[in-house]
């Protein structure tokens, strides 16, 4: 017969094993890594020369390879004529930066990395910050500006085979990604250019729902979040 105290310890051990196994099953997101590292992304960015103060936030996307290096360079969205010098600074640094790659157990993964770079200059003081999320308002309200957004594993992209090539279109896919990295409730919104065919749109939805994700993280804890990704060609 098992004593009561031993039984309680066994139950606690089983519970601990279950929690640990669930945590290990979650994919971890890519991070900026050690700020003291030689190729830390933030310190590689040179603040552009400006006349007067500045407060600029650049929104960017990059393919982060399984070795932690950015493929080619980051792509950033141009909103006004004030931003090109800031975008150039981000892209130049992205060619050299080394990040900590996303990981599924012992295996590193290639992911789509969406992030913001904030440039603030007040007098002689200059600050650069990188936020590894897209700034979706409901996520920021819930988790704060510095949470890590969900990251999609890139592989065989079904949409790329059936959607128009070099046609100058953009579709915004929006989804819910739970704390296990599973996407659902995908909706599409027209961004710009032509409206893709129904076959293309369905392929984008299928791509999102069939993809593996690193969930959003807050202080090392996986959380559900809203997710938005641009698709285009």
Backbone bond lengths (Angstrom), bond angles and torsions (degrees), N, CA, C in turn:
res aa  C-N    CA-C-N  psi(-1)  N-CA   C-N-CA  omega(-1)  CA-C   N-CA-C  phi
1 X - - - 1.466 - - 1.541 108.85 -
2 X 1.314 115.81 137.31 1.459 120.04 179.10 1.518 109.55 -86.91
3 X 1.330 115.91 129.57 1.456 120.18 178.72 1.515 111.29 -65.87
4 X 1.342 115.45 158.09 1.459 120.51 -175.98 1.522 111.68 -62.60
5 X 1.354 117.33 -43.26 1.467 120.16 -177.95 1.528 111.06 -65.78
6 X 1.350 117.27 -38.77 1.455 120.97 178.04 1.521 110.58 -66.85
7 X 1.330 116.48 -40.27 1.458 121.19 178.79 1.531 110.56 -61.23
8 X 1.339 116.02 -42.18 1.452 120.09 179.74 1.529 111.34 -63.90
9 X 1.366 115.47 -38.63 1.462 119.24 178.86 1.528 110.88 -67.22
10 X 1.331 116.95 -38.18 1.459 120.94 178.53 1.522 111.01 -65.04
11 X 1.342 115.88 -41.83 1.462 119.95 178.09 1.533 110.39 -62.37
12 X 1.327 115.79 -42.97 1.461 120.38 179.08 1.521 110.82 -63.61
13 X 1.340 117.01 -39.45 1.455 121.89 179.97 1.523 110.59 -65.65
14 X 1.346 116.62 -42.02 1.463 121.15 178.75 1.529 109.95 -63.25
15 X 1.342 115.95 -42.93 1.467 120.34 179.32 1.523 110.51 -62.29
16 X 1.337 116.51 -41.97 1.456 120.94 179.68 1.523 110.46 -64.12
17 X 1.344 116.13 -42.78 1.459 120.36 179.04 1.519 110.92 -62.17
18 X 1.333 116.86 -40.52 1.463 121.32 -179.57 1.514 111.05 -64.29
19 X 1.331 116.83 -45.69 1.464 121.15 179.48 1.516 110.35 -63.96
20 X 1.348 116.52 -44.12 1.452 120.52 -179.09 1.516 111.20 -63.30
21 X 1.346 116.69 -41.92 1.452 120.49 -179.81 1.521 110.75 -63.26
22 X 1.340 116.77 -41.30 1.465 120.23 179.12 1.514 110.84 -63.98
23 X 1.339 115.97 -41.43 1.467 119.64 -179.64 1.519 110.85 -65.01
24 X 1.358 116.23 -40.95 1.446 120.23 -179.05 1.523 111.38 -66.97
25 X 1.340 116.52 -26.27 1.453 120.23 -178.45 1.522 111.56 -73.69
26 X 1.325 117.25 -20.42 1.447 120.43 -179.32 1.521 110.37 -75.84
27 X 1.298 114.94 139.50 1.448 120.46 175.81 1.523 109.20 -77.65
28 X 1.312 117.64 137.72 1.457 121.32 178.23 1.517 109.91 -93.79
29 X 1.305 116.24 146.87 1.461 121.65 -175.49 1.521 111.93 -83.60
30 X 1.307 115.11 160.98 1.461 120.86 171.79 1.524 108.89 -69.06
31 X 1.322 116.24 146.00 1.467 121.50 179.31 1.526 109.99 -133.41
32 X 1.317 115.72 168.64 1.460 120.52 178.90 1.518 112.31 -71.66
33 X 1.333 117.10 -23.70 1.456 120.43 178.17 1.521 113.44 86.25
34 X 1.314 115.66 -156.54 1.464 123.41 -174.51 1.521 110.66 -79.29
35 X 1.326 116.51 121.19 1.462 120.53 -178.95 1.523 113.15 -65.27
36 X 1.329 117.42 -14.12 1.464 120.52 177.56 1.525 112.07 -89.29
37 X 1.331 116.85 -4.59 1.462 120.67 -178.18 1.527 110.45 -67.38
38 X 1.315 115.09 150.63 1.466 120.85 -176.04 1.526 112.10 -61.87
39 X 1.337 116.91 -36.26 1.464 120.69 -176.24 1.525 111.38 -112.30
40 X 1.328 115.51 37.66 1.458 121.58 175.27 1.520 108.43 -65.67
41 X 1.330 116.32 126.96 1.461 122.16 -170.62 1.526 112.79 -53.08
42 X 1.314 116.86 -48.76 1.469 120.64 -173.60 1.527 111.34 -61.15
43 X 1.321 116.97 -44.88 1.474 119.53 -176.04 1.523 112.62 -72.54
44 X 1.321 117.73 -15.96 1.461 120.69 177.08 1.525 112.12 -80.21
45 X 1.324 117.26 -16.76 1.468 120.73 -178.04 1.528 109.60 -81.85
46 X 1.309 115.49 124.81 1.459 121.28 177.70 1.527 109.65 -93.79
47 X 1.321 116.48 127.00 1.471 120.45 179.40 1.532 109.06 -67.45
48 X 1.330 117.67 123.54 1.472 119.62 -178.80 1.532 111.91 -64.45
49 X 1.311 115.13 155.29 1.457 119.96 175.76 1.526 109.06 -73.66
50 X 1.311 115.63 128.25 1.473 120.76 -179.68 1.524 109.67 -132.76
51 X 1.317 114.80 156.58 1.461 120.39 173.63 1.528 107.69 -96.57
52 X 1.307 116.08 109.17 1.452 120.03 -179.68 1.517 112.03 89.24
53 X 1.312 115.37 -171.67 1.457 121.71 -177.42 1.531 111.27 -72.45
54 X 1.338 114.81 163.42 1.466 119.64 -179.58 1.515 109.76 -148.12
55 X 1.316 115.51 145.49 1.463 122.47 173.13 1.529 106.74 -146.45
56 X 1.334 115.21 95.25 1.463 121.47 -171.85 1.522 109.48 -129.07
57 X 1.333 116.98 135.06 1.462 121.72 174.38 1.519 108.58 -120.46
58 X 1.338 115.47 121.75 1.454 122.64 -179.15 1.527 108.91 -102.75
59 X 1.330 116.93 133.30 1.461 122.44 179.08 1.526 108.67 -102.88
60 X 1.327 116.31 127.60 1.460 120.93 -172.37 1.522 112.88 -135.34
61 X 1.330 114.63 161.81 1.463 122.91 176.22 1.524 107.93 -137.06
62 X 1.328 116.13 140.97 1.461 120.29 177.19 1.523 109.99 -144.94
63 X 1.316 115.64 152.74 1.460 120.94 169.54 1.516 106.78 -91.79
64 X 1.327 115.98 113.80 1.459 120.58 -179.63 1.526 108.05 -97.68
65 X 1.318 115.92 115.87 1.455 121.07 -176.33 1.529 111.15 -73.92
66 X 1.317 115.48 167.79 1.463 121.14 -176.37 1.529 112.62 -65.65
67 X 1.331 117.06 -14.83 1.471 120.04 177.39 1.519 113.05 -93.51
68 X 1.344 116.95 3.97 1.457 120.23 177.29 1.514 114.82 87.62
69 X 1.334 117.25 4.74 1.466 120.82 177.51 1.521 110.30 -101.82
70 X 1.323 116.19 147.56 1.452 121.67 178.78 1.519 109.94 -81.38
71 X 1.348 115.45 132.22 1.461 120.81 -179.72 1.520 109.45 -72.52
72 X 1.316 116.52 122.53 1.470 123.73 -177.28 1.523 110.52 61.38
73 X 1.323 117.93 -93.94 1.460 121.84 176.22 1.524 108.92 -159.79
74 X 1.329 115.53 163.65 1.467 120.27 178.94 1.521 109.71 -67.94
75 X 1.330 115.40 146.77 1.458 120.94 171.28 1.511 108.70 -104.55
76 X 1.327 116.87 133.62 1.464 120.40 -176.16 1.527 110.03 -126.70
77 X 1.332 115.79 151.35 1.459 122.05 -175.61 1.519 110.59 -90.67
78 X 1.320 115.61 129.26 1.462 121.98 -179.51 1.531 109.20 -94.04
79 X 1.318 116.32 118.83 1.462 121.29 -179.18 1.528 113.20 -103.28
80 X 1.341 117.18 -26.54 1.462 119.68 -179.06 1.523 109.90 -158.61
81 X 1.323 116.46 173.94 1.467 121.77 -175.87 1.524 113.81 -71.99
82 X 1.333 116.44 -7.54 1.463 121.57 -179.07 1.531 111.31 -82.99
83 X 1.332 116.51 -18.25 1.465 120.38 -167.59 1.531 117.62 -90.65
84 X 1.332 121.78 -21.23 1.478 119.80 -174.18 1.525 115.13 -53.42
85 X 1.325 118.48 -39.05 1.465 119.48 -178.27 1.534 111.08 -67.88
86 X 1.330 117.11 -30.17 1.459 120.89 178.30 1.540 110.06 -76.31
87 X 1.335 116.07 -40.28 1.460 120.12 177.02 1.527 110.37 -61.68
88 X 1.318 116.50 -43.09 1.466 120.42 179.41 1.529 111.06 -60.24
89 X 1.324 116.77 -38.88 1.464 120.76 179.38 1.524 111.41 -64.56
90 X 1.348 116.15 -40.58 1.467 120.64 178.92 1.521 110.61 -67.47
91 X 1.326 116.88 -46.03 1.461 120.59 -177.22 1.528 111.84 -64.95
92 X 1.297 117.26 -40.06 1.458 120.76 179.43 1.529 110.52 -61.99
93 X 1.330 116.73 -43.89 1.474 120.90 179.92 1.525 111.19 -69.01
94 X 1.338 117.23 -33.58 1.463 120.61 -176.12 1.522 112.21 -64.90
95 X 1.321 117.50 -24.03 1.463 120.79 179.38 1.535 112.22 -69.50
96 X 1.329 116.70 -22.74 1.460 121.09 -176.80 1.530 113.34 -108.96
97 X 1.317 116.79 -18.93 1.468 120.89 -171.38 1.528 112.36 -64.27
98 X 1.328 115.40 148.30 1.460 122.71 173.42 1.521 108.09 -124.73
99 X 1.333 115.71 125.09 1.455 121.71 179.49 1.518 109.62 -114.11
100 X 1.321 115.94 170.73 1.464 120.92 172.86 1.525 107.00 -85.60
101 X 1.337 119.34 119.00 1.467 120.69 -174.99 1.514 113.18 -70.48
102 X 1.322 115.66 160.01 1.460 121.32 172.55 1.524 108.25 -65.30
103 X 1.332 115.62 151.54 1.464 119.06 -173.88 1.521 110.58 -141.03
104 X 1.317 114.97 135.52 1.456 122.54 172.88 1.519 106.90 -115.60
105 X 1.331 115.91 97.70 1.457 119.95 -171.87 1.522 109.55 65.79
106 X 1.319 117.17 -123.21 1.467 121.27 -179.89 1.520 112.42 -91.12
107 X 1.329 117.03 -5.77 1.458 121.00 -174.17 1.523 111.44 -101.27
108 X 1.334 116.37 128.20 1.458 120.32 176.86 1.528 109.28 -81.96
109 X 1.348 115.71 155.24 1.455 121.20 -173.65 1.532 111.17 -130.22
110 X 1.331 115.18 148.99 1.466 121.15 172.14 1.522 108.24 -84.88
111 X 1.327 117.04 128.33 1.465 120.50 -177.12 1.518 111.10 -132.75
112 X 1.323 114.05 160.50 1.449 120.37 169.06 1.524 108.14 -84.68
113 X 1.320 116.20 123.24 1.461 121.52 -175.90 1.520 109.44 -110.46
114 X 1.327 116.56 111.85 1.454 121.12 176.15 1.523 109.08 -105.89
115 X 1.324 115.66 132.11 1.462 119.34 -173.22 1.517 111.51 -152.56
116 X 1.337 114.64 167.29 1.460 122.20 177.34 1.528 108.90 -120.96
117 X 1.313 115.41 144.03 1.473 120.36 174.25 1.528 107.72 -120.23
118 X 1.312 115.71 121.69 1.467 121.86 -177.40 1.531 109.86 -104.71
119 X 1.321 115.69 125.78 1.463 122.78 176.32 1.531 108.11 -111.95
120 X 1.309 117.70 122.55 1.470 121.53 177.18 1.530 108.87 -129.14
121 X 1.322 114.96 128.00 1.462 121.00 175.89 1.519 108.39 -129.66
122 X 1.323 115.27 122.80 1.454 121.71 176.36 1.527 107.68 -130.63
123 X 1.327 115.53 108.92 1.459 118.62 -174.72 1.525 109.97 64.13
124 X 1.331 115.96 -123.99 1.461 120.58 179.81 1.530 112.66 -93.21
125 X 1.323 116.84 -3.05 1.466 120.21 -178.04 1.520 111.00 -91.32
126 X 1.331 114.74 130.54 1.461 121.24 179.93 1.526 109.39 -125.51
127 X 1.342 116.30 135.58 1.465 121.26 -179.87 1.523 109.42 -134.01
128 X 1.326 115.65 136.00 1.462 121.67 174.70 1.525 107.80 -124.74
129 X 1.335 116.65 129.94 1.462 121.21 176.80 1.522 109.37 -131.54
130 X 1.322 115.90 144.77 1.459 121.14 173.13 1.520 108.69 -114.27
131 X 1.331 115.74 129.72 1.457 121.86 176.02 1.529 108.04 -112.42
132 X 1.310 117.30 122.35 1.460 121.03 -176.86 1.531 111.16 -84.92
133 X 1.307 115.16 55.14 1.462 122.39 174.58 1.520 108.21 -155.99
134 X 1.319 116.20 169.99 1.469 120.22 -176.29 1.520 113.64 -93.35
135 X 1.321 117.03 -1.12 1.458 119.86 178.27 1.514 114.14 78.16
136 X 1.338 118.00 22.99 1.465 120.75 176.33 1.526 108.57 -58.15
137 X 1.315 117.08 127.00 1.458 120.63 -167.55 1.516 113.40 -58.88
138 X 1.359 117.00 -43.98 1.464 118.01 -177.39 1.530 111.90 -65.91
139 X 1.327 116.45 -30.80 1.464 119.09 175.97 1.526 111.00 -70.48
140 X 1.321 116.23 -42.56 1.468 120.54 179.09 1.523 110.50 -63.93
141 X 1.340 116.65 -42.00 1.463 120.20 179.08 1.530 111.18 -61.61
142 X 1.335 115.92 -38.09 1.459 121.00 -175.70 1.527 112.76 -82.48
143 X 1.332 116.71 -39.35 1.471 119.97 -169.22 1.527 115.08 -120.18
144 X 1.335 117.31 -5.47 1.457 119.56 -179.37 1.519 112.11 91.36
145 X 1.322 115.56 164.93 1.466 121.17 -174.28 1.522 113.10 -69.54
146 X 1.334 118.23 -22.36 1.457 120.15 -172.24 1.527 114.21 -100.87
147 X 1.331 118.03 12.08 1.462 118.73 175.83 1.533 109.79 -66.34
148 X 1.319 116.49 158.66 1.464 121.68 175.84 1.525 107.46 -96.90
149 X 1.327 116.95 122.52 1.449 121.38 -178.09 1.518 112.55 -73.10
150 X 1.326 115.86 162.93 1.460 121.13 176.66 1.529 109.33 -61.09
151 X 1.344 116.06 145.54 1.462 121.92 -177.94 1.524 109.25 -127.96
152 X 1.329 116.44 128.69 1.467 120.87 -177.03 1.521 111.20 -91.58
153 X 1.327 116.20 132.40 1.460 121.28 175.34 1.521 108.77 -71.76
154 X 1.318 117.00 130.94 1.457 122.12 -178.95 1.524 110.02 -97.38
155 X 1.316 115.69 135.23 1.458 120.11 179.59 1.508 109.35 -151.46
156 X 1.316 117.14 -124.87 1.455 121.77 175.35 1.525 108.02 -77.97
157 X 1.312 116.01 107.67 1.457 121.90 -174.32 1.533 109.49 -89.67
158 X 1.322 116.44 97.49 1.468 121.66 -175.02 1.525 112.15 -57.84
159 X 1.319 117.20 -36.91 1.460 120.91 -176.76 1.524 112.19 -63.28
160 X 1.332 116.87 -33.42 1.457 121.25 -174.83 1.528 111.93 -66.68
161 X 1.331 117.17 -20.87 1.460 120.66 -177.98 1.524 113.02 -83.95
162 X 1.329 117.09 -23.67 1.473 119.58 -173.92 1.526 113.71 -116.14
163 X 1.328 117.64 -11.11 1.463 120.47 -177.86 1.528 111.18 -88.08
164 X 1.342 117.86 156.55 1.473 122.08 -178.11 1.526 112.04 -58.37
165 X 1.337 115.91 142.62 1.463 122.08 179.30 1.532 110.11 -99.66
166 X 1.328 115.80 136.79 1.465 122.10 173.29 1.536 112.16 51.03
167 X 1.324 115.72 40.94 1.465 120.38 -177.11 1.525 112.92 -107.70
168 X 1.315 117.14 1.52 1.462 120.45 175.02 1.513 114.56 66.46
169 X 1.335 117.22 46.55 1.461 120.33 179.80 1.527 110.11 -120.37
170 X 1.318 115.52 154.61 1.465 121.57 176.59 1.523 108.97 -139.32
171 X 1.320 116.21 131.21 1.458 123.34 174.52 1.523 107.78 -122.78
172 X 1.316 116.68 136.34 1.458 121.02 177.55 1.523 109.13 -101.84
173 X 1.329 115.62 118.30 1.463 121.52 177.35 1.520 108.66 -95.81
174 X 1.308 115.93 129.52 1.461 121.56 179.47 1.528 108.41 -120.48
175 X 1.339 116.31 137.09 1.462 120.15 -177.02 1.522 110.14 -149.29
176 X 1.323 114.64 168.65 1.463 121.63 170.29 1.515 106.90 -105.09
177 X 1.342 116.72 130.25 1.464 121.73 176.80 1.520 107.75 -116.82
178 X 1.336 116.76 118.45 1.464 119.01 -176.47 1.520 111.91 -78.96
179 X 1.325 117.05 -179.80 1.461 120.39 -174.61 1.521 113.25 -74.61
180 X 1.341 117.65 -1.05 1.457 121.91 173.18 1.532 111.49 -102.18
181 X 1.330 117.21 1.77 1.452 120.54 179.02 1.511 114.43 82.04
182 X 1.341 117.15 28.16 1.462 121.89 179.35 1.529 108.77 -108.28
183 X 1.331 116.58 127.86 1.463 121.43 -177.90 1.521 111.04 -93.65
184 X 1.338 115.70 146.40 1.462 121.69 177.70 1.525 108.83 -153.75
185 X 1.334 115.39 175.19 1.473 122.30 175.10 1.524 112.07 53.16
186 X 1.327 116.43 51.07 1.458 121.40 -178.00 1.527 110.52 -79.40
187 X 1.317 116.62 130.56 1.464 122.19 172.97 1.525 108.46 -128.78
188 X 1.329 116.06 153.42 1.462 120.97 -179.43 1.520 110.38 -118.11
189 X 1.334 114.61 141.69 1.454 120.30 176.03 1.518 109.59 -128.22
190 X 1.321 116.72 142.35 1.466 121.40 -179.98 1.517 109.93 -72.47
191 X 1.331 116.11 127.27 1.454 120.46 178.66 1.518 111.46 -95.28
192 X 1.344 116.42 -60.75 1.458 120.87 179.54 1.524 109.47 -164.00
193 X 1.336 115.76 167.23 1.453 121.35 177.25 1.516 112.46 75.53
194 X 1.321 115.91 -155.95 1.459 120.83 -178.24 1.529 110.36 -69.02
195 X 1.312 115.33 160.83 1.459 121.11 173.74 1.532 107.51 -92.84
196 X 1.332 119.04 116.13 1.466 121.01 -177.07 1.524 111.87 -62.64
197 X 1.314 115.59 159.83 1.461 121.79 179.30 1.524 110.79 -64.25
198 X 1.333 115.01 163.60 1.459 119.96 176.90 1.520 112.34 -60.84
199 X 1.330 116.52 -34.94 1.475 120.62 178.10 1.521 110.79 -63.10
200 X 1.324 116.27 -43.07 1.466 121.15 178.02 1.527 110.53 -64.49
201 X 1.325 116.97 -45.28 1.453 120.51 -178.68 1.532 111.25 -61.91
202 X 1.337 115.92 -41.96 1.462 118.93 179.34 1.517 110.98 -65.55
203 X 1.344 116.57 -35.73 1.469 120.21 178.41 1.525 111.22 -64.55
204 X 1.327 116.57 -35.69 1.469 120.06 177.00 1.523 110.07 -66.11
205 X 1.332 116.48 -45.26 1.467 120.40 177.85 1.530 109.96 -59.81
206 X 1.334 116.67 -45.01 1.467 120.71 -179.92 1.526 111.26 -63.18
207 X 1.333 116.26 -37.27 1.466 120.53 179.10 1.527 110.55 -61.42
208 X 1.334 116.24 -45.53 1.464 120.37 -179.74 1.524 111.12 -64.69
209 X 1.325 117.60 -48.92 1.468 120.36 -173.85 1.527 112.72 -70.39
210 X 1.334 117.33 -24.99 1.462 119.80 -178.78 1.528 112.95 -94.05
211 X 1.321 117.09 -6.60 1.463 120.70 -176.81 1.524 112.07 -79.91
212 X 1.305 115.26 152.70 1.460 122.38 170.51 1.527 108.34 -87.17
213 X 1.314 116.82 140.70 1.464 121.72 179.34 1.520 110.76 -126.18
214 X 1.322 115.02 146.09 1.455 119.50 158.11 1.519 105.18 -83.74
215 X 1.332 118.95 124.59 1.469 119.03 -178.82 1.523 111.07 -67.82
216 X 1.312 116.03 169.54 1.461 120.14 172.66 1.525 109.23 -65.60
217 X 1.325 115.53 150.31 1.465 120.29 -179.61 1.527 110.77 -130.21
218 X 1.336 114.84 140.27 1.461 121.72 173.31 1.526 107.39 -128.86
219 X 1.327 116.32 114.90 1.467 121.12 -178.88 1.524 111.42 52.69
220 X 1.322 116.68 41.42 1.455 121.28 176.35 1.513 115.70 81.56
221 X 1.333 117.42 2.15 1.470 121.61 -179.36 1.530 109.20 -108.71
222 X 1.333 116.56 128.74 1.461 121.53 178.96 1.521 110.53 -70.87
223 X 1.343 115.80 136.65 1.460 120.85 -178.22 1.532 109.38 -137.90
224 X 1.347 118.08 155.44 1.464 120.68 173.71 1.518 110.20 -73.17
225 X 1.315 116.40 153.52 1.470 118.40 -177.83 1.523 111.03 -158.74
226 X 1.334 115.02 165.45 1.452 121.72 169.62 1.530 107.83 -83.80
227 X 1.323 115.02 148.41 1.469 120.16 -176.18 1.519 108.43 -136.79
228 X 1.331 116.60 134.32 1.455 121.85 176.62 1.520 108.89 -131.60
229 X 1.341 115.92 132.39 1.468 120.29 178.62 1.527 109.29 -137.30
230 X 1.337 117.31 132.31 1.460 120.25 176.48 1.538 110.60 -82.19
231 X 1.313 116.72 139.61 1.450 123.22 172.64 1.529 107.79 -123.11
232 X 1.315 117.28 140.77 1.456 119.42 179.55 1.509 112.81 -174.68
233 X 1.326 114.72 174.67 1.460 119.95 179.38 1.525 109.11 -163.11
